[in-house]
Amino acid sequence: MSTTPSQTQTLDAMSRLTPKFAELTEQVLFGDMWKRDGLSPRDRSLITVAALIALNRSEQLPFHLSLAVKNGVTHAELSEVITHLAFYAGWPAAASALTRFTALNDQ
């Protein structure tokens, strides 16, 4: 999985400051959970983006929005997810997600 310079900086800091957390992220989360056969990477990305929006975890969205696109989710589909979740997760959560989504589209 390729990373942006900002993501690389975050991963470096994570490895330096919380090595066990970094290890678990790499080996368990992305090494096991994301590679399980039960769901495609595309489906996992849609679920993850939806959960991050619903939980208002917008700081994590840029990475996962980019990953979703790499996993085959279209910008139109991401737009639909944000719009749909405005009614289930709340308008402010969707508006915060839209801010992060706009940044992805500006790249």
All heavy atoms as an XYZ file, in Angstrom:
827
protein
N       0.852     -1.167      0.000
C       0.000      0.000      0.000
C       0.899      1.232      0.000
O       1.727      1.412      0.872
C      -0.881     -0.073      1.246
C      -1.691      1.115      1.516
S      -2.753      1.043      2.993
C      -2.705     -0.601      3.563
N       0.747      2.100     -1.014
C       1.568      3.303     -1.062
C       0.980      4.372     -0.152
O      -0.212      4.409      0.101
C       1.653      3.817     -2.501
O       0.379      4.174     -2.966
N       1.860      5.226      0.342
C       1.435      6.257      1.291
C       1.887      7.619      0.811
O       2.855      7.743      0.058
C       2.017      6.001      2.691
O       3.439      5.948      2.592
C       1.500      4.701      3.285
N       1.210      8.642      1.264
C       1.606     10.022      0.975
C       2.712     10.410      1.946
O       2.915      9.742      2.967
C       0.415     10.983      1.144
O       0.058     11.024      2.531
C      -0.769     10.561      0.296
N       3.427     11.501      1.668
C       4.458     11.946      2.621
C       3.893     12.191      4.024
O       4.525     11.856      5.020
C       4.979     13.241      1.990
C       4.757     13.048      0.520
C       3.465     12.270      0.423
N       2.693     12.748      4.109
C       2.067     12.991      5.413
C       1.773     11.676      6.134
O       1.982     11.553      7.340
C       0.771     13.782      5.222
O       0.086     13.905      6.435
N       1.294     10.686      5.386
C       1.010      9.381      5.985
C       2.297      8.702      6.424
O       2.344      8.077      7.479
C       0.245      8.500      4.988
C      -1.157      8.984      4.730
C      -1.767      8.385      3.484
O      -1.087      7.808      2.649
N      -3.068      8.547      3.347
N       3.344      8.826      5.629
C       4.642      8.253      5.986
C       5.157      8.889      7.270
O       5.653      8.193      8.160
C       5.662      8.451      4.845
O       5.167      7.786      3.678
C       7.022      7.887      5.212
N       4.997     10.210      7.391
C       5.424     10.914      8.601
C       4.630     10.405      9.809
O       5.195     10.181     10.885
C       5.225     12.411      8.417
C       5.785     13.249      9.527
C       5.634     14.733      9.240
O       4.794     15.154      8.447
N       6.463     15.524      9.897
N       3.332     10.209      9.636
C       2.493      9.688     10.719
C       2.919      8.278     11.095
O       3.025      7.954     12.283
C       1.005      9.698     10.304
O       0.624     11.049     10.017
C       0.116      9.137     11.387
N       3.175      7.435     10.110
C       3.618      6.060     10.379
C       4.971      6.039     11.082
O       5.182      5.237     11.989
C       3.666      5.255      9.080
C       2.326      4.958      8.425
C       2.530      4.338      7.046
C       1.471      4.063      9.297
N       5.875      6.924     10.674
C       7.184      7.010     11.328
C       7.030      7.419     12.785
O       7.653      6.844     13.678
C       8.101      8.000     10.597
C       8.572      7.481      9.245
O       8.422      6.264      8.978
O       9.067      8.303      8.450
N       6.191      8.414     13.032
C       5.959      8.866     14.408
C       5.306      7.759     15.227
O       5.668      7.536     16.387
C       5.085     10.120     14.413
N       4.360      7.049     14.622
C       3.690      5.955     15.317
C       4.716      4.882     15.708
O       4.712      4.394     16.833
C       2.606      5.330     14.427
C       1.806      4.242     15.102
S       0.722      3.306     13.980
C      -0.337      4.565     13.324
N       5.594      4.537     14.782
C       6.608      3.514     15.058
C       7.560      3.945     16.164
O       7.966      3.137     16.989
C       7.407      3.209     13.792
O       6.582      2.595     12.839
N       7.902      5.223     16.179
C       8.839      5.749     17.175
C       8.179      5.902     18.546
O       8.753      5.528     19.564
C       9.396      7.096     16.686
C      10.530      7.636     17.498
C      11.077      8.952     16.946
N      10.137     10.055     17.116
C       9.374     10.586     16.155
N       9.422     10.111     14.928
N       8.549     11.581     16.406
N       6.952      6.428     18.561
C       6.306      6.762     19.832
C       5.520      5.596     20.443
O       5.453      5.472     21.667
C       5.368      7.957     19.638
C       6.047      9.251     19.192
C       5.010     10.286     18.815
C       6.975      9.763     20.278
N       4.913      4.795     19.600
C       4.086      3.678     20.083
C       4.373      2.445     19.224
O       3.556      2.047     18.402
C       2.577      4.032     20.007
O       2.264      4.406     18.666
C       2.223      5.145     20.970
N       5.538      1.854     19.411
C       5.946      0.754     18.529
C       4.971     -0.422     18.520
O       4.742     -1.019     17.460
C       7.323      0.345     19.046
C       7.513      1.039     20.342
C       6.552      2.172     20.410
N       4.395     -0.779     19.641
C       3.455     -1.908     19.666
C       2.190     -1.570     18.889
O       1.663     -2.406     18.150
C       3.121     -2.305     21.107
C       2.278     -3.553     21.211
C       3.011     -4.764     20.607
C       2.240     -6.054     20.785
N       2.945     -7.202     20.242
N       1.699     -0.331     19.039
C       0.531      0.106     18.286
C       0.822      0.046     16.784
O      -0.008     -0.421     15.996
C       0.145      1.531     18.705
C      -1.109      2.047     18.075
C      -2.349      1.588     18.476
C      -1.053      3.010     17.087
C      -3.514      2.071     17.900
C      -2.200      3.505     16.503
C      -3.438      3.031     16.916
N       2.000      0.487     16.387
C       2.406      0.439     14.977
C       2.465     -1.010     14.489
O       1.998     -1.327     13.392
C       3.754      1.121     14.792
N       3.033     -1.873     15.301
C       3.121     -3.294     14.952
C       1.727     -3.903     14.778
O       1.476     -4.624     13.813
C       3.890     -4.047     16.044
C       3.972     -5.545     15.825
C       4.578     -6.261     17.018
O       5.376     -5.654     17.762
O       4.222     -7.438     17.213
N       0.828     -3.636     15.702
C      -0.534     -4.167     15.614
C      -1.276     -3.609     14.398
O      -2.013     -4.336     13.724
C      -1.313     -3.862     16.891
C      -0.839     -4.603     18.136
C      -1.483     -4.019     19.388
C      -1.110     -6.096     18.027
N      -1.051     -2.333     14.119
C      -1.675     -1.719     12.948
C      -1.228     -2.419     11.675
O      -2.038     -2.781     10.825
C      -1.334     -0.214     12.879
O      -1.851      0.421     14.047
C      -1.917      0.431     11.643
N       0.071     -2.619     11.561
C       0.628     -3.236     10.354
C       0.297     -4.719     10.245
O      -0.165     -5.188      9.206
C       2.144     -3.037     10.330
C       2.787     -3.590      9.069
C       4.285     -3.367      9.057
O       4.758     -2.396      9.665
O       4.978     -4.205      8.442
N       0.509     -5.458     11.326
C       0.381     -6.910     11.253
C      -1.047     -7.420     11.429
O      -1.468     -8.323     10.721
C       1.298     -7.565     12.277
C       2.759     -7.353     11.962
C       3.673     -7.965     13.007
O       3.239     -8.628     13.937
N       4.965     -7.736     12.861
N      -1.783     -6.857     12.371
C      -3.123     -7.376     12.649
C      -4.173     -6.661     11.799
O      -4.931     -7.304     11.073
C      -3.469     -7.271     14.158
C      -4.882     -7.754     14.425
C      -2.459     -8.070     14.985
N      -4.207     -5.328     11.894
C      -5.249     -4.605     11.170
C      -5.079     -4.740      9.660
O      -5.948     -5.273      8.977
C      -5.255     -3.127     11.576
C      -6.267     -2.242     10.859
C      -7.685     -2.748     11.072
C      -6.131     -0.804     11.319
N      -3.950     -4.272      9.127
C      -3.757     -4.320      7.675
C      -3.165     -5.639      7.200
O      -3.303     -5.983      6.029
C      -2.916     -3.131      7.209
C      -3.671     -1.838      7.268
C      -3.398     -0.904      8.246
C      -4.690     -1.575      6.370
C      -4.104      0.279      8.319
C      -5.408     -0.400      6.432
C      -5.117      0.540      7.413
N      -2.536     -6.397      8.073
C      -1.956     -7.670      7.676
C      -2.911     -8.837      7.793
O      -2.760     -9.841      7.122
N      -3.901     -8.742      8.659
C      -4.859     -9.843      8.854
C      -6.271     -9.410      8.489
O      -6.870     -9.931      7.548
C      -4.805    -10.348     10.300
C      -5.766    -11.503     10.559
O      -6.100    -12.238      9.610
O      -6.190    -11.672     11.705
N      -6.811     -8.444      9.210
C      -8.217     -8.068      9.020
C      -8.523     -7.630      7.587
O      -9.513     -8.049      7.013
C      -8.619     -6.950      9.992
C      -8.592     -7.364     11.454
S      -9.578     -8.843     11.820
C     -11.200     -8.322     11.322
N      -7.681     -6.807      7.015
C      -7.946     -6.292      5.670
C      -7.703     -7.335      4.588
O      -8.111     -7.147      3.447
C      -7.108     -5.041      5.396
C      -7.794     -3.796      5.862
C      -7.824     -3.316      7.132
C      -8.574     -2.900      5.083
N      -8.580     -2.172      7.183
C      -9.048     -1.884      5.940
C      -8.920     -2.857      3.734
C      -9.836     -0.831      5.498
C      -9.708     -1.797      3.293
C     -10.164     -0.812      4.171
N      -7.062     -8.435      4.936
C      -6.760     -9.459      3.928
C      -7.653    -10.696      4.034
O      -7.494    -11.642      3.288
C      -5.296     -9.848      4.027
C      -4.374     -8.685      3.693
C      -2.983     -9.150      3.441
C      -1.996     -8.055      3.296
N      -2.109     -7.086      2.335
N      -8.600    -10.680      4.957
C      -9.505    -11.819      5.105
C     -10.357    -11.981      3.852
O     -10.640    -11.025      3.144
C     -10.388    -11.624      6.336
C      -9.582    -11.689      7.645
C     -10.405    -11.309      8.857
N     -11.644    -12.055      8.968
C     -11.765    -13.267      9.525
N     -10.703    -13.854     10.030
N     -12.935    -13.860      9.583
N     -10.775    -13.224      3.586
C     -11.519    -13.534      2.367
C     -12.983    -13.114      2.396
O     -13.614    -13.010      1.354
C     -11.457    -15.048      2.082
C     -10.062    -15.501      1.691
O      -9.298    -14.685      1.148
O      -9.756    -16.686      1.928
N     -13.552    -12.870      3.556
C     -14.988    -12.641      3.676
C     -15.521    -11.412      2.959
O     -16.685    -11.395      2.553
N     -14.705    -10.391      2.808
C     -15.102     -9.162      2.116
C     -13.970     -8.721      1.200
O     -12.792     -8.926      1.518
C     -15.381     -8.038      3.109
C     -16.565     -8.186      4.052
C     -16.529     -7.101      5.127
C     -17.869     -8.110      3.278
N     -14.331     -8.085      0.126
C     -13.306     -7.547     -0.776
C     -12.709     -6.285     -0.155
O     -13.340     -5.639      0.698
C     -13.942     -7.195     -2.123
O     -14.808     -6.080     -1.971
N     -11.500     -5.901     -0.582
C     -10.928     -4.641     -0.099
C     -11.850     -3.447     -0.390
O     -11.961     -2.531      0.416
C      -9.606     -4.526     -0.852
C      -9.222     -5.944     -1.122
C     -10.531     -6.647     -1.391
N     -12.537     -3.482     -1.522
C     -13.472     -2.417     -1.876
C     -14.594     -2.317     -0.841
O     -14.921     -1.232     -0.372
C     -14.049     -2.695     -3.262
C     -15.001     -1.642     -3.742
C     -15.641     -2.065     -5.079
N     -16.440     -1.004     -5.601
C     -17.636     -0.653     -5.139
N     -18.166     -1.305     -4.121
N     -18.304      0.347     -5.666
N     -15.180     -3.464     -0.502
C     -16.251     -3.473      0.498
C     -15.735     -3.031      1.860
O     -16.400     -2.274      2.570
C     -16.887     -4.857      0.603
C     -17.685     -5.233     -0.623
O     -18.005     -4.353     -1.447
O     -18.010     -6.438     -0.768
N     -14.554     -3.483      2.225
C     -13.975     -3.071      3.508
C     -13.768     -1.556      3.533
O     -13.997     -0.905      4.554
C     -12.661     -3.799      3.778
C     -12.864     -5.272      4.104
C     -11.558     -5.957      4.501
N     -11.746     -7.400      4.509
C     -12.330     -8.087      5.473
N     -12.787     -7.454      6.543
N     -12.459     -9.399      5.397
N     -13.333     -0.996      2.410
C     -13.149      0.456      2.343
C     -14.475      1.186      2.514
O     -14.546      2.179      3.253
C     -12.508      0.849      1.009
O     -11.127      0.608      1.026
N     -15.523      0.734      1.838
C     -16.832      1.382      1.989
C     -17.312      1.332      3.433
O     -17.792      2.326      3.977
C     -17.874      0.705      1.079
C     -17.907      1.172     -0.361
C     -18.824      0.275     -1.190
C     -18.343      2.618     -0.455
N     -17.154      0.177      4.059
C     -17.573      0.019      5.453
C     -16.761      0.919      6.366
O     -17.302      1.590      7.256
C     -17.451     -1.464      5.880
C     -18.472     -2.311      5.129
C     -17.591     -1.618      7.387
C     -18.187     -3.806      5.181
N     -15.457      0.957      6.152
C     -14.578      1.762      6.998
C     -14.884      3.248      6.852
O     -14.994      3.970      7.853
C     -13.098      1.475      6.671
O     -12.851      0.080      6.883
C     -12.167      2.300      7.539
N     -15.038      3.713      5.614
C     -15.372      5.119      5.389
C     -16.702      5.452      6.057
O     -16.833      6.473      6.735
C     -15.380      5.452      3.880
C     -16.036      6.795      3.607
C     -13.960      5.437      3.322
N     -17.693      4.585      5.895
C     -19.006      4.827      6.515
C     -18.890      4.884      8.039
O     -19.478      5.762      8.685
C     -20.000      3.755      6.093
N     -18.127      3.976      8.620
C     -17.963      3.972     10.075
C     -17.245      5.231     10.552
O     -17.639      5.829     11.557
C     -17.195      2.725     10.521
N     -16.220      5.645      9.839
C     -15.486      6.850     10.231
C     -16.374      8.087     10.151
O     -16.303      8.969     11.008
C     -14.228      7.017      9.372
C     -13.134      5.979      9.599
C     -12.024      6.144      8.560
C     -12.576      6.056     11.005
N     -17.206      8.152      9.118
C     -18.139      9.280      9.009
C     -19.145      9.233     10.148
O     -19.379     10.230     10.833
C     -18.851      9.276      7.642
C     -17.847      9.568      6.517
C     -19.994     10.300      7.630
C     -18.390      9.318      5.117
N     -19.739      8.062     10.370
C     -20.770      7.927     11.407
C     -20.227      8.247     12.791
O     -20.929      8.814     13.626
C     -21.362      6.522     11.372
N     -18.979      7.892     13.033
C     -18.358      8.144     14.335
C     -17.667      9.506     14.406
O     -17.050      9.830     15.413
C     -17.361      7.028     14.656
C     -17.985      5.645     14.855
C     -16.894      4.574     14.913
C     -18.841      5.614     16.113
N     -17.771     10.263     13.318
C     -17.159     11.591     13.224
C     -15.659     11.543     13.502
O     -15.119     12.351     14.258
C     -17.858     12.597     14.133
C     -17.667     14.025     13.663
O     -17.239     14.261     12.535
N     -17.957     14.970     14.530
N     -14.987     10.602     12.877
C     -13.537     10.448     12.993
C     -12.865     11.006     11.740
O     -12.179     10.306     11.002
C     -13.152      8.976     13.178
C     -13.795      8.277     14.352
C     -13.356      8.899     15.680
N     -13.652      8.022     16.790
C     -14.711      8.136     17.582
N     -15.580      9.096     17.382
N     -14.901      7.300     18.577
N     -13.093     12.286     11.483
C     -12.661     12.887     10.225
C     -11.143     12.939     10.062
O     -10.647     13.017      8.938
C     -13.263     14.282     10.055
O     -12.860     15.131     11.102
N     -10.398     12.871     11.150
C      -8.935     12.885     11.032
C      -8.422     11.647     10.289
O      -7.421     11.713      9.582
C      -8.291     12.958     12.421
C      -6.785     13.116     12.363
C      -6.178     13.293     13.736
O      -6.607     14.232     14.445
O      -5.297     12.502     14.080
N      -9.127     10.535     10.422
C      -8.725      9.293      9.766
C      -9.232      9.199      8.325
O      -8.799      8.338      7.567
C      -9.255      8.089     10.550
C      -8.765      8.014     11.977
C      -7.263      7.850     12.056
O      -6.691      7.024     11.357
N      -6.622      8.644     12.875
N     -10.166     10.067      7.947
C     -10.795      9.964      6.633
C      -9.860     10.148      5.440
O      -9.991      9.408      4.473
C     -11.969     10.934      6.522
C     -13.299     10.379      6.996
C     -14.358     11.469      6.980
C     -13.739      9.191      6.170
N      -8.942     11.111      5.432
C      -8.122     11.276      4.221
C      -7.423      9.987      3.790
O      -7.460      9.621      2.609
C      -7.119     12.362      4.611
C      -7.843     13.167      5.643
C      -8.650     12.145      6.424
N      -6.816      9.297      4.730
C      -6.147      8.033      4.399
C      -7.140      7.033      3.825
O      -6.896      6.419      2.786
C      -5.460      7.450      5.639
C      -4.905      6.073      5.399
C      -3.690      5.896      4.762
C      -5.623      4.943      5.788
C      -3.180      4.624      4.524
C      -5.132      3.670      5.551
C      -3.903      3.500      4.909
N      -8.288      6.881      4.486
C      -9.238      5.855      4.073
C     -10.027      6.238      2.824
O     -10.423      5.355      2.058
C     -10.147      5.468      5.233
C      -9.446      4.571      6.198
N      -9.200      3.236      5.923
C      -8.896      4.809      7.402
C      -8.542      2.699      6.922
N      -8.338      3.635      7.846
N     -10.228      7.523      2.587
C     -10.837      7.938      1.322
C      -9.904      7.609      0.162
O     -10.338      7.074     -0.867
C     -11.168      9.432      1.346
C     -12.335      9.847      2.234
C     -12.366     11.365      2.407
C     -13.658      9.342      1.674
N      -8.622      7.917      0.323
C      -7.635      7.592     -0.722
C      -7.543      6.087     -0.931
O      -7.486      5.607     -2.072
C      -6.259      8.140     -0.361
O      -6.272      9.533     -0.357
N      -7.527      5.340      0.161
C      -7.462      3.885      0.060
C      -8.708      3.344     -0.636
O      -8.621      2.422     -1.459
C      -7.308      3.261      1.450
C      -7.162      1.744      1.504
C      -5.959      1.262      0.692
C      -7.070      1.283      2.955
N      -9.865      3.922     -0.333
C     -11.108      3.477     -0.975
C     -11.015      3.650     -2.498
O     -11.402      2.745     -3.252
C     -12.295      4.253     -0.412
N     -10.495      4.780     -2.935
C     -10.346      5.012     -4.376
C      -9.384      3.979     -4.970
O      -9.655      3.394     -6.021
C      -9.885      6.465     -4.653
C      -9.481      6.651     -6.104
C     -10.992      7.445     -4.262
N      -8.277      3.731     -4.280
C      -7.328      2.714     -4.753
C      -7.969      1.329     -4.793
O      -7.603      0.486     -5.614
C      -6.086      2.679     -3.854
C      -5.196      3.875     -4.008
C      -4.042      3.827     -3.028
C      -3.317      5.151     -3.026
N      -2.372      5.277     -1.938
N      -8.942      1.095     -3.913
C      -9.625     -0.199     -3.861
C     -10.835     -0.268     -4.784
O     -11.606     -1.218     -4.736
C     -10.043     -0.521     -2.413
C      -8.862     -0.950     -1.575
O      -7.856     -1.439     -2.087
N      -8.964     -0.767     -0.268
N     -11.020      0.750     -5.625
C     -12.056      0.686     -6.647
C     -13.349      1.422     -6.355
O     -14.296      1.349     -7.141
N     -13.427      2.130     -5.241
C     -14.619      2.922     -4.938
C     -14.507      4.224     -5.730
O     -13.472      4.881     -5.703
C     -14.741      3.213     -3.423
C     -15.984      4.046     -3.129
C     -14.750      1.915     -2.627
N     -15.568      4.586     -6.436
C     -15.527      5.799     -7.247
C     -15.816      7.040     -6.395
O     -16.390      6.940     -5.310
C     -16.560      5.745     -8.385
O     -17.876      5.783     -7.818
C     -16.380      4.490     -9.240
N     -15.440      8.179     -6.926
C     -15.736      9.445     -6.244
C     -17.241      9.635     -6.140
O     -17.734     10.141     -5.126
C     -15.072     10.608     -6.967
C     -13.598     10.684     -6.749
N     -12.978     11.795     -6.246
C     -12.616      9.770     -6.936
C     -11.680     11.574     -6.142
N     -11.440     10.353     -6.563
N     -17.977      9.218     -7.170
C     -19.441      9.326     -7.135
C     -20.017      8.476     -6.010
O     -20.955      8.894     -5.316
C     -20.030      8.921     -8.478
N     -19.467      7.290     -5.809
C     -19.947      6.422     -4.720
C     -19.624      7.026     -3.358
O     -20.449      6.973     -2.445
C     -19.332      5.024     -4.848
C     -19.891      4.242     -6.013
C     -19.141      2.965     -6.299
O     -17.888      2.951     -6.186
O     -19.791      1.973     -6.644
N     -18.439      7.598     -3.209
C     -18.080      8.235     -1.944
C     -19.000      9.423     -1.663
O     -19.418      9.641     -0.532
C     -16.613      8.663     -1.943
C     -15.606      7.517     -1.906
C     -14.190      8.027     -2.147
C     -15.696      6.753     -0.593
N     -19.339     10.164     -2.705
C     -20.280     11.270     -2.565
C     -21.635     10.766     -2.069
O     -22.255     11.375     -1.186
C     -20.437     11.974     -3.918
O     -21.434     12.954     -3.863
N     -22.089      9.642     -2.612
C     -23.358      9.047     -2.181
C     -23.302      8.588     -0.729
O     -24.273      8.748      0.017
C     -23.727      7.848     -3.062
C     -24.539      8.154     -4.271
C     -25.769      9.008     -4.004
O     -26.639      8.633     -3.184
O     -25.872     10.063     -4.622
N     -22.177      8.002     -0.330
C     -22.020      7.556      1.064
C     -22.158      8.751      2.004
O     -22.882      8.684      3.003
C     -20.657      6.845      1.270
C     -20.349      6.651      2.748
C     -20.636      5.506      0.542
N     -21.478      9.839      1.684
C     -21.541     11.031      2.538
C     -22.967     11.570      2.601
O     -23.483     11.873      3.679
C     -20.551     12.103      2.035
C     -19.113     11.623      2.236
C     -20.781     13.437      2.750
C     -18.065     12.461      1.525
N     -23.606     11.673      1.452
C     -24.974     12.190      1.413
C     -25.928     11.288      2.184
O     -26.743     11.757      2.984
C     -25.442     12.338     -0.046
O     -24.536     13.204     -0.732
C     -26.854     12.894     -0.127
N     -25.822     10.002      1.986
C     -26.685      9.035      2.664
C     -26.506      9.098      4.181
O     -27.477      9.103      4.942
C     -26.379      7.630      2.141
C     -27.304      6.576      2.616
N     -28.577      6.425      2.115
C     -27.155      5.617      3.555
C     -29.172      5.416      2.725
N     -28.331      4.902      3.609
N     -25.255      9.180      4.603
C     -24.981      9.187      6.041
C     -25.368     10.495      6.731
O     -25.510     10.520      7.955
C     -23.517      8.853      6.305
C     -23.202      7.369      6.131
C     -21.715      7.129      6.175
C     -23.911      6.544      7.188
N     -25.584     11.548      5.966
C     -26.043     12.794      6.577
C     -27.334     12.565      7.346
O     -27.561     13.168      8.398
C     -26.242     13.868      5.511
N     -28.164     11.648      6.854
C     -29.458     11.392      7.485
C     -29.381     10.340      8.591
O     -30.262     10.279      9.438
C     -30.478     10.981      6.418
C     -30.778     12.117      5.495
C     -30.049     12.289      4.328
C     -31.749     13.046      5.821
C     -30.301     13.362      3.486
C     -32.009     14.119      4.992
C     -31.279     14.281      3.816
N     -28.347      9.531      8.591
C     -28.210      8.483      9.601
C     -27.183      8.826     10.673
O     -27.335      8.440     11.829
C     -27.856      7.142      8.945
C     -29.014      6.569      8.189
C     -29.174      6.810      6.842
C     -29.981      5.812      8.847
C     -30.261      6.297      6.152
C     -31.074      5.298      8.171
C     -31.211      5.553      6.820
O     -32.290      5.053      6.156
N     -26.120      9.532     10.284
C     -25.045      9.847     11.220
C     -25.078     11.300     11.671
O     -24.397     11.661     12.619
C     -23.685      9.545     10.589
N     -25.851     12.111     10.979
C     -25.977     13.513     11.334
C     -25.328     14.423     10.318
O     -24.326     14.074      9.688
N     -25.947     15.563     10.162
C     -25.477     16.549      9.196
C     -24.055     17.021      9.492
O     -23.227     17.077      8.583
C     -26.450     17.729      9.181
C     -26.577     18.333      7.831
C     -25.898     19.420      7.365
C     -27.420     17.882      6.771
N     -26.275     19.674      6.071
C     -27.207     18.757      5.683
C     -28.317     16.841      6.637
C     -27.866     18.610      4.474
C     -28.983     16.695      5.435
C     -28.760     17.567      4.371
N     -23.708     17.341     10.748
C     -22.336     17.794     11.025
C     -21.272     16.739     10.677
O     -20.209     17.087     10.164
C     -22.349     18.092     12.527
C     -23.778     18.411     12.831
C     -24.568     17.483     11.938
N     -21.555     15.477     10.947
C     -20.586     14.421     10.618
C     -20.385     14.337      9.108
O     -19.252     14.196      8.624
C     -21.057     13.076     11.175
N     -21.471     14.430      8.358
C     -21.367     14.387      6.897
C     -20.661     15.631      6.367
O     -19.849     15.539      5.440
C     -22.757     14.240      6.283
N     -20.951     16.789      6.948
C     -20.297     18.028      6.513
C     -18.791     17.966      6.780
O     -17.986     18.414      5.950
C     -20.919     19.229      7.214
N     -18.398     17.394      7.914
C     -16.964     17.230      8.205
C     -16.322     16.272      7.202
O     -15.204     16.508      6.736
C     -16.770     16.702      9.625
O     -17.167     17.670     10.563
N     -17.022     15.209      6.875
C     -16.512     14.252      5.883
C     -16.380     14.925      4.519
O     -15.415     14.680      3.786
C     -17.434     13.042      5.798
N     -17.340     15.772      4.187
C     -17.300     16.475      2.906
C     -16.059     17.346      2.795
O     -15.438     17.428      1.733
C     -18.567     17.309      2.729
C     -18.664     18.102      1.434
C     -18.593     17.173      0.233
C     -19.946     18.910      1.422
N     -15.657     17.962      3.895
C     -14.442     18.774      3.900
C     -13.232     17.925      3.531
O     -12.396     18.332      2.723
C     -14.230     19.411      5.290
O     -15.369     20.215      5.596
C     -12.974     20.247      5.343
N     -13.141     16.731      4.102
C     -12.019     15.834      3.803
C     -12.132     15.293      2.377
O     -11.128     15.117      1.688
C     -11.970     14.671      4.799
C     -11.834     15.109      6.244
C     -10.585     15.957      6.462
N     -10.487     16.373      7.848
C      -9.406     16.250      8.579
N      -8.296     15.766      8.068
N      -9.403     16.653      9.823
N     -13.350     15.014      1.915
C     -13.580     14.505      0.571
C     -13.212     15.567     -0.472
O     -12.623     15.258     -1.500
C     -15.045     14.087      0.438
C     -15.406     13.506     -0.900
C     -14.748     12.395     -1.400
C     -16.437     14.054     -1.649
C     -15.089     11.845     -2.629
C     -16.800     13.500     -2.873
C     -16.119     12.403     -3.353
N     -13.525     16.822     -0.178
C     -13.171     17.924     -1.087
C     -11.668     18.000     -1.253
O     -11.174     18.183     -2.368
C     -13.714     19.256     -0.531
O     -15.133     19.142     -0.417
C     -13.370     20.424     -1.433
N     -10.922     17.828     -0.173
C      -9.455     17.842     -0.248
C      -8.945     16.708     -1.134
O      -7.989     16.888     -1.894
C      -8.852     17.756      1.144
N      -9.579     15.538     -1.063
C      -9.189     14.407     -1.909
C      -9.412     14.754     -3.379
O      -8.584     14.447     -4.221
C      -9.998     13.164     -1.534
C      -9.840     11.943     -2.434
C      -8.460     11.327     -2.261
C     -10.916     10.920     -2.150
N     -10.514     15.404     -3.682
C     -10.833     15.762     -5.059
C      -9.929     16.867     -5.592
O      -9.789     17.021     -6.804
C     -12.301     16.187     -5.172
C     -13.209     14.984     -5.172
O     -12.996     14.038     -5.888
N     -14.225     15.031     -4.336
N      -9.324     17.646     -4.707
C      -8.437     18.721     -5.116
C      -7.033     18.231     -5.450
O      -6.237     18.984     -5.965
C      -8.353     19.807     -4.032
C      -9.652     20.588     -3.903
O     -10.481     20.542     -4.843
O      -9.852     21.232     -2.843
N      -6.750     16.988     -5.134
C      -5.395     16.444     -5.372
C      -5.162     16.193     -6.846
O      -5.937     15.841     -7.597
C      -5.183     15.141     -4.609
C      -5.165     15.333     -3.142
C      -5.014     14.002     -2.385
O      -5.066     12.923     -2.956
N      -4.816     14.096     -1.093
